[in-house]
Amino acid sequence: MSLRGWLDIHGHFYPPQAPGEAEALAESFRAACFMVSRPVTWEVESILQYNGQANVQMQMLSYIPQSSPEKLKQANTYAASLVSKYPSRFGLLAALPTDDPELCLSEIERTTSTFEIPADGFAVTTVYNGVGLGDPRLEPVWDALNSRKAVVHIHPNAYAAPANGRPSPLIEVAFDTARTVVDMLYNGVFRRYPDIKFVLAHCGGVLPILSGRLALLGTEEWVPNPNDITRKEIEEQLGRLFVDTAATAKTGLQPAVKMVGLENVVYGADCGVPCSTEQTMEENRKDIMDFEAQNDIPRGTILANAWKLFPQAAARVTANDV
């Protein structure tokens, strides 16, 4: 089987739910101004059907439940079972509980050494139970991931409070991503761990648009800079990041490409959660193809980028060649 389709790096899922859990989840969404009208569920058959229609050959699964380490581990184990069942259709970005460095290290080891198919990469959220990714307590975690040359997907905090009566996934997530990456930058995370391939969701949020301002002003004397990050480092370290295209391609691709380069843009659908529908995912995918056409980029360039980022996943697909 050739690498003919898209690899979607940004696919959410929910593990099997107890009775009443789907409605309780929907109620919590509504309490956060996210106006879902039905229980929040996830069915693997529906995802596979949509992916087949959309020419999505493989989808990376990630889910970072709040507060409960046990639920996080159960979610990783469940997703790993789906990867084992559908090795050429799914991959796993194992969730890491970044409020607990020791548990992170344990989960990195468990998901790469005990699963039938090891995790393809890892998923973290900008703020997890109050702990941001720039927190110095995470140094051992970044060190372990750097030694593995791991792919780490950074997703904004999906559990943030609403703002002005609107849910955080509408626009707040874009600012959340930028704040977190800037904090990691000034704390020296990207300087010390250059072998981690960090992928930012949603074209990096507002970060690409602000990257020029950051380079221009970020080393001025009025900006606290305890690690003496230079302007050159700001530009180079931001340029090494990857971004996915989830729900932002129409206006997000141009500044993202300017910041990270075309080769560091990968496809993301934001599939599997109520903020995305088949209609919005298809419109976003069309925007990607339109962007390629309008900028004289060979069709399928962005489609191919993620396969380079995940060679083990690509190998599972080609191993099924008949």
N, C-alpha and C positions, 0 to 999 in steps of 0.2 A: 504494500500500500504506500503510495507516494505521498509527500507532504503537499497536497493539493489545496487544502482548506485552511481556514483561520485557526490559530491557537488563541483562545480567549483566556487571558491571564487573570481576569477579574470576574470570577463566578462565585456567588454566594450560595449557601445551602442551609437547610435546617435539618438536624437529626430527627429521627422518629419522635413524635410528640405524644405525651401522655394525654388522656382525655381532658378536654377543657383547656389544654395549654395553648392551642392555636388561637382560641378566642381571647384568652388572657393576654397573649402577645399583641393581638389586634387592639385590645383595650389600652394597653400601655402605649401603643403607637398613637392612638387618638388623644390620649392624655398629653402627648408631646406635640400636639397640633398636626400630626400626620394622619390625614383623614382617610384611613382605609375603611372599606365598607363591608368587608367579609373577613373570616378567620384567616390568619397568615399561615400558609402551609407551603410545602415544597415536595414535589414528586419527581423522582428521577426519570420516570418514563416521559413526562411532559418536557423536561429539559432536553432529553435525548431527541425527542421529536422536533423541538424547535431548532436545536443545533443542527440536525440533519437538514432541515429546510433552509437554514441560514448559511450552510456550507462552513459551519464551525466544526472542524475535525476533532479538536480536543479542547477541553475546558479545565482550567485549574480551579479547584474547589478550595474555598477558605471560609471559615466561620469563627468569630472570636466572641463567644458569649461573655457577658459581663459578670463579674463577682465570683463565679464558682469555678475553681480550678478543676474540680471533678468533671463538670460539664464540658469544660474546654478539652480535657483529655478524651472524654467520651466522643466528642465531636470529631477530633482528629482520628480516632480509631474507626468511627463510622465511615468517614470519608475515605480512609485507607481501604476499607472493605469494598467500597465502590470502585476504587482504582484497580484493585485486584480483580474485580468482576468485569470491569470494562477498561482494560489497560491501555487501549488505543483511543479511548474516548474521554477519559478523565485523568487529571493529575492532582497532586495535593500540595498546597502551600500550608504547611502545618502551623496552626495558631500558637503563638507564644504569649504567656501571661507576664507581660513586662513590668508588672508591679512586684514580681518575685523572681529575682535573678537565679536563685538556686533551682527553682522549679523550671525556669526557662532552660537552664543547662540540662536538667534531667529530661525535659521534653524534646530537646534537640537530639539527645542521644537515643531516646526511645523511638522517635519517629524516623530515624535514619538507620537504626540497627536492628529493630525487632519487627518491623512491618515487612510483609512479603515483598512489596514494592516500596522502597524508601521514599520519603517525602522528596518532591522535586525542588522545594524551596520552603520559605517560611513567610508567615503573615503576621504583621504587628499593626497595632492601632496607635495613633498619635499620642493619645492619653488613655491609659488603662488604669481604672480605679485610682485616678488622681496622680499617676506617675507618668511623666512625659518621657519621650525617647532621648532627650538630652540629659537625663538624670545620670550623674556619675556612677550610681550604683549598678548601672547596666554595662560597665566596662568589661567584666568577664564574659558577658553574653556576646558583645560585639567582637571580642577577641576570639571566641569559639567560632562564630560565624565567619569571621575574616579568614581563619585558618582553613575553613572548608570552601572558601571562595563562593559563599552561598548567595542565592538570589533571595532578597527580602522585600516583600511587597508592603509598602506603608499605606495604610488606609486611614482616612480621617475618623475622628471619634463619632461613630454612628449614634451614640447614646447622649450626645450633648443636648442641653436644654434648648427649647425653641427660642427664637428671637423675634420680638415684635409680632407675636401671634402666628409665626410661620415656622415650619419644621426645619431643623438644622440641616438636613440633607439638601435643601434647596440651594442656599448659597453659603451658609456658615462653614460647611465642610471645606470649601475652597480656601478660606482664610485660616482654618485650623491647620491644614497641610502646610501652608506657607510659614506660619508661626513656628511649627515644630521643626521644619527643615532649617530655618534660620537659627533656632536654638542649637540644633545639632552642629551646624556649621561653626558658630562661635565657640561652642564647647569642644571643638576639635575632633568630633567623631569621624568626619570624613577624612581628615588628615591622618588620623591614626589607623584607620581601617579601610585602606583603599581597595582591598580585594573583595569587599562586599558589593554586590550589584543591587543597589537600592532602586526600587521601582515605585514611583509616586502615582497614586490613583488620580484619575480625572484630569489628565494633562498637567499634573502638578498644581492644580487649583490656581490661585492668583500668583503663585511664585514666579512663573516665567514673565508675566507682565511687570512684576516688581524687581526682576533680577538686575535690570540696568540701574535702577535707583539704588539697589543694594551695593552694586559694584562701585557706583559713583560716590556714595556717601558713607558706605559701611566701614571705612577705615579712617574717617575723619576723627579728630581728637575729641569731639563731643560724644562719640559712641563708645560705650564700655567695650573693651576688647582685650580681656586678660590673657588670651592665648596668642595675641599679636598676629591674628589672621590678616594676610595681605590681600590687596585687591586682586593680584594674580591668582591667589589661592581661591578667593571667592568665585572668580570666573571659571577656573579650572575644575573646582570641586562641584559646582553646580552643573558644569558641562559633562561630568562623568555620570550624572544621575540618568535613570531611565524614567519614562512616563508612560502610563497607559491612556487609552483614548476614551475611557468610559464617560458617556453622557456629556462630552465637551468638545467633540471634534470640530463642529462648525466654526467656532471662534477661538478655540483653544489650541488648535494644531499649529497655527502660524507662530505664535510666540514660543510655544514649546519646542518646535524645531529650531528656532533661533537660539534657544538656551542650550539644548542638549544635542542637537544634530539629528538628522532624519534617522540614522541608524539606531538611535536609542529610543525611538518611539515604537511601542508595541500595542497590539490590539487588546482592548478590554471592553466588555459589554455591560458590566454591572448587572449581570443576569441573576435571577433567583430571588430578588427582593421586590417589595411592592413599589419602590420608586422607579422601577424600570418595567416597561411593557414590551411586547413584541414589536409594537409600532414604534416606540421610541428607540429601541435597539436597532431596528432596521433603518430608521432615519439617520441615526448616528453612523451606522456602517456606510450608508450612501454618502454621507458627508466626507468620510475618509477617502472613498474612491473619487469623489469630486475634487477633493484637495489634490490628490495625485494627478488627476487629469489637468487641472488648472495650473499646476506648477511643473508640468512636463516631467513628472516622476513616473517611471515605469509602473504600470498597473501591478498591484500585488506586492510592492516593496514593503509596505508596512505589514501586510499579511505575513511576510516571510521573517520579519525581524525576531518575533518571539521564539520561533523554532531555533534560532541561533542561541538564544538565551537559555533554552532548556534542551540540551542535547540528549539527555536520558529519555525525556518524553518523546523527542523525535525518533529515537531508536526504537521505542516501543511501537510506534506507528509503522515504521519501515519493517520491523520484524514480522508484521502481519501481512506483508506483501505476498500476493498470490499470483 
